[in-house]
Amino acid sequence: MYCASLPGGACTDAQWTSALFRNSIPGALNQVNFEQGYDLTPPSLCLRNSTTCGQGNVPLYSVEAETVKDVQAAVTFAATHDLRLVVKSSGHDYLGRSTAPVALLVHMARFTDVAFTDAFMVGGQNMGSAVTVGPGVHMNDIYQQTKANGKIVVGGTAATVCAAGGYLQGAGHSSLAPLFGLAADNVLEFQVVVASGELLTVNSISNPDLFFALRGGGAGSWGVIVAATVRTFPTFNVTKSVIELGALTNTAAAALARVHAEHIFDLDPVQGGQYYYLEKPGNTSVLTVETITANTTLEQGKALLTPFMNDALAVPDIFFNFKRFRHNGWSRLIPAAAYEAPNGPATVAKVYQELLDGGAQIILGNLVAGGQVSRNANISSAVHPAWRTAKTHLILGSGWDDSASLPEINTLRKWFQTDQVAVLEQLSGPDAGSYSNEADIFEPKFQTTFYGPNYSKLSAIKSKYDPLDLFIVASGVGSERWDEWGLCTV
Ligand SMILES: Cc1cc2nc3c(=O)[nH]c(=O)nc-3n(C[C@H](O)[C@H](O)[C@H](O)COP(=O)(O)OP(=O)(O)OC[C@H]3O[C@@H](n4cnc5c(N)ncnc54)[C@H](O)[C@@H]3O)c2cc1C
């Protein structure tokens, strides 16, 4: 849609698929499907090669905020004129929460300040080494700057996700989380413009209830973060490995998943983290396993993975070894107990087999829990308690191209609820938690699935800081009072 407004009337293929390009344009989203108004009446679409475009779900107006005063003016204007308000930092959201039709958007991309300190003070107490970042700072930028300062932060995999927007409010997983806890566990302070237009300092002493909510209580529901301060740690050496294993059949892929589950605790001695994903673009599948272990030599890193590799290569129909654009992500947090159970790895294999036989395109596993994530269970924050007992976070994705018909697209969009969640429940158990940042907007019981027992407390905090429901997002706290676009109360 924004391409049509560019000089010459179009953008290049490179721009169309560039996360950085999309980040920089107020109404553009990384998950391009959320720009489409599939559910509007009539549907309002704008595809890659469309010659005429509807507005879709892209907001009508946006504020390219540069200062806190700009944000305050936008929030006050929206409150005064009863406008639908949305906030975007990177536009990477998997639930499309950084857009809405007929809305006013506040774009935070220009908040790119980064400031380091060795002694961050909260209520007179020295909290140690920390960095304060604006919500427009991408992960890659913060990684480069912390590295230059001999420090690291708990951050995510995508270089172009923002370090201080939705990521922190959702929980923020990382391959360093088993070592240092979730990103939200490591926030020391937020600066937030709330619905009244006030700029609040939010930490464990000042507005502690809002601090509780902003750490895990869901993205986009509380106010506009203009800065966040997070702990930094000294740097250390890590070993990173990427293993790709091909499977000729679904049975072989399921056996591979079983072997992987049998070795799920192998990294515990060093509290390593791992992102592993099984993709099935055609007849064969590929399991990619990306592992990061801290303070290990290359030899030690290899030794930690050797038992898994030996068993994996013994699986029939496996070969040592390719990407599909993902439009939706749906997830469940899988308890460590599910892997510890005597039949745990066999159940993993059964779940993978049924998902693949049912046509699953990609199954992502994030070994980003346990360790310090579990030990942080006593932190007062809205992080779903299921994170504290989880070992992995499993995500199912699906994609379609522009030639897909609306009925086909809608079948895929609802697939998790119609078919896949029941399969996953064999592993996660019923009514399991999910990670609200990488999840399904159609979760019927999002209050408990995303927020667990914290929902009523979060609702009370929401009423205090946002009594007019200015900050409403899909499946966010208070959204049950609104239609799916956050435009009309129900
Ligand atoms: C390729 C990719 C990789 C990812 N990797 C990881 C990972 O490793 N770990 C992980 O935990 N997650 C990961 N995610 C998920 C990521 O945490 C979410 O997409 C998150 O919502 C992105 O936040 P954002 O602010 O950058 O995006 P946006 O789409 O701009 O915003 C997301 C949500 O946050 C709100 N928001 C944004 N900025 C602000 C602000 N300044 N103040 C208040 N609300 C705001 C928006 O309104 C929206 O509700 C990944 C996503 C992608 C697409």
The ligand as a Tripos MOL2 file, in Angstrom:
@<TRIPOS>MOLECULE
LIG
   53    58     1     0     0
SMALL
NO_CHARGES

@<TRIPOS>ATOM
      1 C1         11.8540  -12.7240   12.5510 C.3       1 LIG1
      2 C2         11.3800  -12.6040   13.9790 C.ar      1 LIG1
      3 C3         12.1820  -13.1060   14.9940 C.ar      1 LIG1
      4 C4         11.7820  -13.0200   16.3160 C.ar      1 LIG1
      5 N1         12.5950  -13.4900   17.3160 N.ar      1 LIG1
      6 C5         12.2050  -13.4040   18.5950 C.ar      1 LIG1
      7 C6         13.0390  -13.8610   19.6610 C.ar      1 LIG1
      8 O1         14.1340  -14.3370   19.4350 O.2       1 LIG1
      9 N2         12.5770  -13.7550   20.9200 N.ar      1 LIG1
     10 C7         11.3490  -13.2350   21.2030 C.ar      1 LIG1
     11 O2         10.9880  -13.1780   22.3710 O.2       1 LIG1
     12 N3         10.5350  -12.7760   20.2380 N.ar      1 LIG1
     13 C8         10.9400  -12.8480   18.9510 C.ar      1 LIG1
     14 N4         10.1240  -12.3790   17.9600 N.ar      1 LIG1
     15 C9          8.7880  -11.8590   18.3300 C.3       1 LIG1
     16 C10         8.8750  -10.4100   18.8030 C.3       1 LIG1
     17 O3          9.1470  -10.4030   20.1780 O.3       1 LIG1
     18 C11         7.5120   -9.7500   18.5390 C.3       1 LIG1
     19 O4          7.2780   -9.7210   17.1440 O.3       1 LIG1
     20 C12         7.4280   -8.3690   19.1280 C.3       1 LIG1
     21 O5          6.0550   -8.0180   19.2420 O.3       1 LIG1
     22 C13         8.1740   -7.3360   18.2970 C.3       1 LIG1
     23 O6          8.1290   -6.0870   18.9420 O.3       1 LIG1
     24 P1          8.3900   -4.7500   18.1080 P.3       1 LIG1
     25 O7          8.1100   -3.6040   19.0260 O.co2     1 LIG1
     26 O8          9.6960   -4.8310   17.4640 O.co2     1 LIG1
     27 O9          7.2900   -4.8750   16.9490 O.3       1 LIG1
     28 P2          5.9670   -4.0300   16.6040 P.3       1 LIG1
     29 O10         5.2330   -4.8440   15.6000 O.co2     1 LIG1
     30 O11         6.2900   -2.6270   16.2360 O.co2     1 LIG1
     31 O12         5.1480   -4.0010   17.9600 O.3       1 LIG1
     32 C14         4.6680   -5.1870   18.5540 C.3       1 LIG1
     33 C15         3.6760   -4.8620   19.6480 C.3       1 LIG1
     34 O13         4.2890   -4.0260   20.6250 O.3       1 LIG1
     35 C16         3.6430   -2.7570   20.6950 C.3       1 LIG1
     36 N5          4.6870   -1.7330   20.7570 N.ar      1 LIG1
     37 C17         5.6950   -1.5510   19.8910 C.ar      1 LIG1
     38 N6          6.4330   -0.5080   20.2800 N.ar      1 LIG1
     39 C18         5.8920   -0.0440   21.4210 C.ar      1 LIG1
     40 C19         6.2260    1.0240   22.2960 C.ar      1 LIG1
     41 N7          7.2600    1.8100   22.0560 N.pl3     1 LIG1
     42 N8          5.4300    1.2450   23.3660 N.ar      1 LIG1
     43 C20         4.3660    0.4310   23.6010 C.ar      1 LIG1
     44 N9          3.9940   -0.5720   22.8190 N.ar      1 LIG1
     45 C21         4.7670   -0.8100   21.7280 C.ar      1 LIG1
     46 C22         2.8310   -2.6350   19.4000 C.3       1 LIG1
     47 O14         1.7040   -1.8020   19.5970 O.3       1 LIG1
     48 C23         2.4460   -4.0840   19.1780 C.3       1 LIG1
     49 O15         1.3620   -4.3990   20.0080 O.3       1 LIG1
     50 C24        10.5150  -12.4330   16.6230 C.ar      1 LIG1
     51 C25         9.7040  -11.9360   15.5930 C.ar      1 LIG1
     52 C26        10.1380  -12.0100   14.2800 C.ar      1 LIG1
     53 C27         9.2550  -11.4620   13.1820 C.3       1 LIG1
@<TRIPOS>BOND
     1     1     2 1
     2     2     3 ar
     3     2    52 ar
     4     3     4 ar
     5     4     5 ar
     6     4    50 ar
     7     5     6 ar
     8     6     7 ar
     9     6    13 1
    10     7     8 2
    11     7     9 ar
    12     9    10 ar
    13    10    11 2
    14    10    12 ar
    15    12    13 ar
    16    13    14 ar
    17    14    15 1
    18    14    50 ar
    19    15    16 1
    20    16    17 1
    21    16    18 1
    22    18    19 1
    23    18    20 1
    24    20    21 1
    25    20    22 1
    26    22    23 1
    27    23    24 1
    28    24    25 2
    29    24    26 1
    30    24    27 1
    31    27    28 1
    32    28    29 2
    33    28    30 1
    34    28    31 1
    35    31    32 1
    36    32    33 1
    37    33    34 1
    38    33    48 1
    39    34    35 1
    40    35    36 1
    41    35    46 1
    42    36    37 ar
    43    36    45 ar
    44    37    38 ar
    45    38    39 ar
    46    39    40 ar
    47    39    45 ar
    48    40    41 1
    49    40    42 ar
    50    42    43 ar
    51    43    44 ar
    52    44    45 ar
    53    46    47 1
    54    46    48 1
    55    48    49 1
    56    50    51 ar
    57    51    52 ar
    58    52    53 1
@<TRIPOS>SUBSTRUCTURE
     1 LIG1         1 GROUP 0 **** ****
